[in-house]
Amino acid sequence: MGPDLLRYLESALDSFISTSINRVSETGVMDHEYRLTVQEIRSAGLRQRFGDTFIDEIVSFFEGNRVGATYNPRSESFSVALGLGHVVLNASQAGALTSAMNHYRMES
């Protein structure tokens, strides 16, 4: 995997995690689904052709962070299943999750 794709996927994952954490404070729900389209990746200038190896690299990236990812050729998109109880978080994200969970508990 090239460095540009890695940065792009890390950024996408960070956005998914951040959004999930924000949702926790309101709903308490820890599992969320997202979609990453081939068009989004192409728009970022990362790849014009998508082969099996490229798809496998993307799935492997998410799985390496303990996030489920499957490719749907019909919709040309990846379904990303993120569970905050399983995903690898950095220190800042972990602190934000703790705060969000505490906020939800106090409001419930």
WOHUQUI-V14356 format. One record per helix or strand of 3 or more residues. SS is the DSSP state (H for helix, E for strand). FROM is the first residue (numbers start at 1). TO is the last residue. If there is no record, write none. Layout:
SS_FROM_TO + SS_FROM_TO
This chain:
H_3_27 + E_31_37 + H_38_43 + H_52_64 + E_68_72 + E_77_83 + H_91_107
